[in-house]
Amino acid sequence: MRDMDKSNRGYLTNDKVYNVMQAQLEVQKQLFKTRRIMFVLLALVVILALANLGTSFAAASLAKDTTNNKNEELSNKQTGEALSTQSTNDDIEMQRTNSIGEDGRRKLCSKADGDRACETDSFLSIDWRTCRRMVKHCKRGNNVSLGRTWPNGETTRFNVCPYTGTFRKWSTS
């Protein structure tokens, strides 16, 4: 204020006080305008951050090829087939069957029924669904073994894929 009193009278004229008040009001208006712009830009940044986060979650969800099924297993989104993240082993039991009938069905071979042809014209087989499952597991790189349980309770397993060329024999009693 003393710098504004150039005539050294000890007071300011009304015009100078009025100019000081006008300058103060102008500074205050600029401050409010700047503050308003700052809050608008802050709100815009928050909205854009949330939109970016939502887009990221949507992209991640759409890019995933896997999901959890009702059994809490990792499964393919399109086929619903259970997947494995580690090497798994699928044991498939073969059945002794007689020759295939005219209707395309196999007759299970059982000596308890008095069917003695089991010794000569029977063979080990698996049904076509199990065979398709076995091929899928082999293509995925899983271990698949075919097994046969003998009448004495011992089980013989043969690795189909990956092929090891060995039989494993153990008792399941």
GROMACS elastic network, one bead per residue, 0.5 to 0.9 nm:
[ bonds ]
;  ai    aj funct       b0    kb
    1     4     6  0.51693   500
    1     5     6  0.66056   500
    1    11     6  0.86353   500
    1    12     6  0.80221   500
    2     5     6  0.51296   500
    2     6     6  0.77205   500
    2     8     6  0.81560   500
    2    10     6  0.78478   500
    2    11     6  0.84120   500
    2    12     6  0.88403   500
    3     6     6  0.65807   500
    4     7     6  0.87506   500
    4    12     6  0.74863   500
    4    16     6  0.79765   500
    5     8     6  0.55841   500
    5     9     6  0.69163   500
    5    10     6  0.68901   500
    5    11     6  0.66628   500
    5    12     6  0.60083   500
    5    13     6  0.87206   500
    6     9     6  0.80309   500
    7    10     6  0.82710   500
    8    11     6  0.78229   500
    9    12     6  0.77707   500
   12    15     6  0.80533   500
   12    16     6  0.61340   500
   12    17     6  0.64764   500
   13    16     6  0.53789   500
   13    17     6  0.64171   500
   13    18     6  0.85841   500
   14    17     6  0.51204   500
   14    18     6  0.59463   500
   14    19     6  0.85089   500
   15    19     6  0.61172   500
   15    20     6  0.86240   500
   16    20     6  0.61605   500
   16    21     6  0.86107   500
   17    21     6  0.61646   500
   17    22     6  0.85614   500
   18    21     6  0.51070   500
   18    22     6  0.61279   500
   18    23     6  0.85937   500
   19    22     6  0.50044   500
   19    23     6  0.61045   500
   19    24     6  0.85252   500
   20    23     6  0.51372   500
   20    24     6  0.61342   500
   20    25     6  0.86615   500
   21    25     6  0.61106   500
   21    26     6  0.85165   500
   22    25     6  0.51239   500
   22    26     6  0.61055   500
   22    27     6  0.86255   500
   23    26     6  0.50484   500
   23    27     6  0.61927   500
   23    28     6  0.85927   500
   24    27     6  0.51490   500
   24    28     6  0.61638   500
   24    29     6  0.86564   500
   25    29     6  0.61120   500
   25    30     6  0.85968   500
   26    29     6  0.50749   500
   26    30     6  0.62191   500
   26    31     6  0.85725   500
   27    30     6  0.51139   500
   27    31     6  0.61320   500
   27    32     6  0.87248   500
   28    32     6  0.62407   500
   28    33     6  0.85482   500
   29    32     6  0.51561   500
   29    33     6  0.60531   500
   29    34     6  0.84844   500
   30    34     6  0.59764   500
   30    35     6  0.84028   500
   31    34     6  0.50975   500
   31    35     6  0.60004   500
   31    36     6  0.85123   500
   32    36     6  0.59986   500
   32    37     6  0.85243   500
   33    36     6  0.50864   500
   33    37     6  0.61721   500
   33    38     6  0.85253   500
   34    37     6  0.51085   500
   34    38     6  0.60606   500
   34    39     6  0.87155   500
   35    39     6  0.62958   500
   35    40     6  0.86795   500
   36    39     6  0.52339   500
   36    40     6  0.62175   500
   36    41     6  0.85891   500
   37    40     6  0.51106   500
   37    41     6  0.60771   500
   37    42     6  0.84778   500
   38    41     6  0.51576   500
   38    42     6  0.60552   500
   38    43     6  0.86335   500
   39    43     6  0.61055   500
   39    44     6  0.84979   500
   40    43     6  0.51480   500
   40    44     6  0.61625   500
   40    45     6  0.86568   500
   41    45     6  0.61243   500
   41    46     6  0.86454   500
   42    45     6  0.50630   500
   42    46     6  0.62866   500
   42    47     6  0.86762   500
   43    46     6  0.51173   500
   43    47     6  0.62000   500
   43    48     6  0.86071   500
   44    47     6  0.50944   500
   44    48     6  0.60935   500
   44    49     6  0.85013   500
   45    48     6  0.51003   500
   45    49     6  0.60129   500
   45    50     6  0.86070   500
   46    49     6  0.50731   500
   46    50     6  0.62310   500
   46    51     6  0.85748   500
   47    50     6  0.52259   500
   47    51     6  0.61362   500
   47    52     6  0.85881   500
   48    52     6  0.60113   500
   48    53     6  0.85008   500
   49    52     6  0.50594   500
   49    53     6  0.61536   500
   49    54     6  0.86067   500
   50    53     6  0.50053   500
   50    54     6  0.60982   500
   50    55     6  0.85207   500
   51    54     6  0.50689   500
   51    55     6  0.60876   500
   51    56     6  0.85536   500
   52    55     6  0.50672   500
   52    56     6  0.61280   500
   52    57     6  0.86961   500
   53    56     6  0.50751   500
   53    57     6  0.63070   500
   53    58     6  0.86368   500
   54    57     6  0.51846   500
   54    58     6  0.61318   500
   54    59     6  0.85631   500
   55    58     6  0.50344   500
   55    59     6  0.60247   500
   55    60     6  0.84927   500
   56    59     6  0.51401   500
   56    60     6  0.60913   500
   56    61     6  0.85170   500
   57    60     6  0.51092   500
   57    61     6  0.60489   500
   57    62     6  0.85518   500
   58    61     6  0.51071   500
   58    62     6  0.60900   500
   58    63     6  0.84660   500
   59    62     6  0.51592   500
   59    63     6  0.59336   500
   59    64     6  0.86057   500
   60    63     6  0.51395   500
   60    64     6  0.62707   500
   61    64     6  0.55162   500
   61    65     6  0.87603   500
   62    65     6  0.79656   500
   64    67     6  0.75634   500
   64    77     6  0.80591   500
   65    75     6  0.85309   500
   65    76     6  0.60355   500
   65    77     6  0.55338   500
   65    78     6  0.76280   500
   66    74     6  0.65370   500
   66    75     6  0.54527   500
   66    77     6  0.50109   500
   66    78     6  0.83452   500
   66    80     6  0.87263   500
   66    83     6  0.84113   500
   67    73     6  0.81670   500
   67    74     6  0.58258   500
   67    75     6  0.54619   500
   67    76     6  0.63985   500
   67    77     6  0.57629   500
   67    80     6  0.85012   500
   68    71     6  0.76261   500
   68    72     6  0.52719   500
   68    73     6  0.53280   500
   68    75     6  0.57713   500
   68    76     6  0.84406   500
   68    77     6  0.85185   500
   68    82     6  0.87860   500
   69    72     6  0.52571   500
   69    73     6  0.55872   500
   69    74     6  0.66578   500
   69    75     6  0.61965   500
   69    76     6  0.88955   500
   69    77     6  0.89402   500
   69    80     6  0.73367   500
   69    81     6  0.89021   500
   69    82     6  0.79987   500
   70    73     6  0.74433   500
   71    74     6  0.88474   500
   72    75     6  0.88082   500
   73    82     6  0.63380   500
   73    83     6  0.76492   500
   73    84     6  0.86961   500
   74    81     6  0.85281   500
   74    82     6  0.57781   500
   74    83     6  0.55667   500
   74    84     6  0.70401   500
   74    85     6  0.83282   500
   75    78     6  0.88275   500
   75    79     6  0.80273   500
   75    80     6  0.55155   500
   75    81     6  0.52688   500
   75    83     6  0.50196   500
   75    84     6  0.81895   500
   76    79     6  0.55818   500
   76    81     6  0.54324   500
   76    82     6  0.64483   500
   76    83     6  0.65892   500
   77    80     6  0.55513   500
   77    81     6  0.80452   500
   78    81     6  0.82674   500
   79    82     6  0.87883   500
   80    83     6  0.89666   500
   83   140     6  0.89857   500
   84    87     6  0.68533   500
   84    88     6  0.68686   500
   84   140     6  0.89006   500
   84   142     6  0.83317   500
   85    88     6  0.84792   500
   86   142     6  0.84448   500
   87   141     6  0.74201   500
   87   142     6  0.54254   500
   87   143     6  0.68617   500
   88   141     6  0.88480   500
   88   142     6  0.54633   500
   88   143     6  0.59507   500
   88   144     6  0.82957   500
   89   137     6  0.89971   500
   89   142     6  0.62854   500
   89   144     6  0.56037   500
   89   145     6  0.74291   500
   90   134     6  0.79607   500
   90   137     6  0.79277   500
   90   142     6  0.76815   500
   90   143     6  0.62669   500
   90   145     6  0.63284   500
   90   146     6  0.85316   500
   91   143     6  0.85671   500
   91   144     6  0.60196   500
   91   145     6  0.50436   500
   91   146     6  0.59609   500
   91   147     6  0.67797   500
   91   157     6  0.82504   500
   92   126     6  0.81810   500
   92   130     6  0.77646   500
   92   134     6  0.81381   500
   92   144     6  0.74933   500
   92   145     6  0.62066   500
   92   147     6  0.59350   500
   92   148     6  0.87064   500
   93   125     6  0.89093   500
   93   126     6  0.75519   500
   93   145     6  0.86308   500
   93   146     6  0.58995   500
   93   148     6  0.59280   500
   93   149     6  0.78446   500
   93   157     6  0.89037   500
   94   124     6  0.58612   500
   94   125     6  0.54259   500
   94   126     6  0.53905   500
   94   127     6  0.88304   500
   94   146     6  0.65994   500
   94   147     6  0.59604   500
   94   148     6  0.56920   500
   94   149     6  0.83887   500
   95   108     6  0.72490   500
   95   109     6  0.82930   500
   95   123     6  0.81378   500
   95   124     6  0.53928   500
   95   125     6  0.54755   500
   95   126     6  0.64016   500
   95   148     6  0.74631   500
   96   107     6  0.88658   500
   96   108     6  0.61892   500
   96   109     6  0.56830   500
   96   110     6  0.81839   500
   96   118     6  0.79806   500
   96   122     6  0.64865   500
   96   123     6  0.54713   500
   96   125     6  0.64383   500
   96   126     6  0.89621   500
   96   148     6  0.88246   500
   97   100     6  0.81079   500
   97   106     6  0.62864   500
   97   107     6  0.56356   500
   97   110     6  0.84876   500
   97   118     6  0.76641   500
   97   121     6  0.87796   500
   97   122     6  0.53825   500
   97   123     6  0.55107   500
   97   124     6  0.61375   500
   97   125     6  0.68172   500
   98   101     6  0.87324   500
   98   106     6  0.65314   500
   98   107     6  0.54677   500
   98   108     6  0.61625   500
   98   109     6  0.56974   500
   98   117     6  0.76741   500
   98   118     6  0.66123   500
   98   121     6  0.63563   500
   98   123     6  0.65166   500
   98   124     6  0.88175   500
   99   105     6  0.89048   500
   99   106     6  0.64519   500
   99   107     6  0.70292   500
   99   121     6  0.69404   500
   99   122     6  0.63671   500
   99   123     6  0.78575   500
  100   103     6  0.79780   500
  100   104     6  0.58726   500
  100   105     6  0.56669   500
  100   107     6  0.67738   500
  101   104     6  0.53857   500
  101   105     6  0.56339   500
  101   106     6  0.62707   500
  101   107     6  0.75483   500
  102   105     6  0.74731   500
  103   106     6  0.87710   500
  109   112     6  0.89812   500
  109   113     6  0.84223   500
  109   115     6  0.70255   500
  109   116     6  0.87873   500
  109   117     6  0.81004   500
  109   118     6  0.56947   500
  109   122     6  0.72303   500
  109   123     6  0.89822   500
  110   113     6  0.57228   500
  110   114     6  0.73760   500
  110   115     6  0.62707   500
  110   116     6  0.83497   500
  110   118     6  0.71006   500
  111   114     6  0.51466   500
  111   115     6  0.52102   500
  111   116     6  0.62406   500
  111   117     6  0.86160   500
  111   118     6  0.70688   500
  112   115     6  0.73006   500
  113   116     6  0.86994   500
  114   117     6  0.89494   500
  115   118     6  0.64098   500
  116   119     6  0.63681   500
  116   120     6  0.81360   500
  117   120     6  0.54929   500
  117   121     6  0.59900   500
  117   122     6  0.70861   500
  118   121     6  0.60845   500
  118   122     6  0.51096   500
  118   123     6  0.82436   500
  119   122     6  0.65873   500
  120   123     6  0.88432   500
  124   148     6  0.85199   500
  126   129     6  0.83457   500
  126   130     6  0.63925   500
  126   131     6  0.64962   500
  127   130     6  0.54703   500
  127   131     6  0.62596   500
  127   132     6  0.88599   500
  128   132     6  0.61495   500
  128   133     6  0.85654   500
  129   132     6  0.51513   500
  129   133     6  0.62151   500
  129   134     6  0.85605   500
  130   134     6  0.60616   500
  130   135     6  0.86615   500
  131   135     6  0.62725   500
  131   136     6  0.87100   500
  132   135     6  0.51176   500
  132   136     6  0.62613   500
  132   137     6  0.86699   500
  133   136     6  0.51290   500
  133   137     6  0.62134   500
  133   138     6  0.86112   500
  134   137     6  0.51790   500
  134   138     6  0.61628   500
  134   139     6  0.86678   500
  134   144     6  0.67227   500
  134   145     6  0.88639   500
  134   160     6  0.88785   500
  135   138     6  0.50315   500
  135   139     6  0.61475   500
  135   140     6  0.86384   500
  135   144     6  0.89668   500
  136   139     6  0.51427   500
  136   140     6  0.62706   500
  136   141     6  0.87647   500
  136   142     6  0.88274   500
  137   140     6  0.51179   500
  137   141     6  0.64000   500
  137   142     6  0.52924   500
  137   143     6  0.73449   500
  137   144     6  0.70247   500
  137   161     6  0.86293   500
  138   141     6  0.51174   500
  138   142     6  0.55079   500
  138   143     6  0.68015   500
  138   144     6  0.67106   500
  138   160     6  0.81195   500
  138   161     6  0.57302   500
  138   162     6  0.74667   500
  139   142     6  0.75461   500
  139   161     6  0.88953   500
  141   161     6  0.76744   500
  141   162     6  0.75308   500
  142   161     6  0.72772   500
  142   162     6  0.76898   500
  143   159     6  0.73409   500
  143   160     6  0.76215   500
  143   161     6  0.54951   500
  143   162     6  0.60096   500
  143   163     6  0.88570   500
  144   158     6  0.85612   500
  144   159     6  0.59788   500
  144   160     6  0.56051   500
  144   161     6  0.53853   500
  144   162     6  0.73639   500
  145   157     6  0.60875   500
  145   158     6  0.52716   500
  145   160     6  0.53021   500
  145   161     6  0.71157   500
  145   162     6  0.89352   500
  146   156     6  0.82710   500
  146   157     6  0.55006   500
  146   158     6  0.52411   500
  146   159     6  0.64291   500
  146   160     6  0.67778   500
  147   155     6  0.66591   500
  147   156     6  0.54962   500
  147   158     6  0.63284   500
  147   159     6  0.87772   500
  148   154     6  0.84167   500
  148   155     6  0.55939   500
  148   156     6  0.53359   500
  148   157     6  0.65521   500
  148   158     6  0.88573   500
  149   152     6  0.81729   500
  149   153     6  0.61950   500
  149   154     6  0.57983   500
  149   156     6  0.64752   500
  149   157     6  0.87914   500
  149   172     6  0.86423   500
  150   153     6  0.54356   500
  150   154     6  0.54516   500
  150   155     6  0.60831   500
  150   156     6  0.78545   500
  151   154     6  0.74518   500
  152   155     6  0.89083   500
  152   171     6  0.86874   500
  152   173     6  0.89516   500
  153   170     6  0.89876   500
  153   171     6  0.61486   500
  153   172     6  0.59841   500
  153   173     6  0.60602   500
  154   169     6  0.70386   500
  154   170     6  0.56935   500
  154   172     6  0.58209   500
  154   173     6  0.74773   500
  155   168     6  0.82171   500
  155   169     6  0.57585   500
  155   170     6  0.55275   500
  155   171     6  0.58760   500
  155   172     6  0.66643   500
  156   167     6  0.66679   500
  156   168     6  0.57357   500
  156   170     6  0.66788   500
  156   171     6  0.86673   500
  157   166     6  0.87728   500
  157   167     6  0.58198   500
  157   168     6  0.52226   500
  157   169     6  0.64191   500
  157   170     6  0.85958   500
  158   163     6  0.84784   500
  158   164     6  0.84941   500
  158   165     6  0.79145   500
  158   166     6  0.66672   500
  158   167     6  0.50827   500
  158   168     6  0.66172   500
  159   162     6  0.66113   500
  159   163     6  0.55545   500
  159   164     6  0.63446   500
  159   165     6  0.73969   500
  159   166     6  0.72944   500
  159   167     6  0.74360   500
  159   168     6  0.85747   500
  160   163     6  0.51928   500
  160   164     6  0.79254   500
  160   165     6  0.87137   500
  161   164     6  0.78057   500
  163   166     6  0.82012   500
  164   167     6  0.85823   500
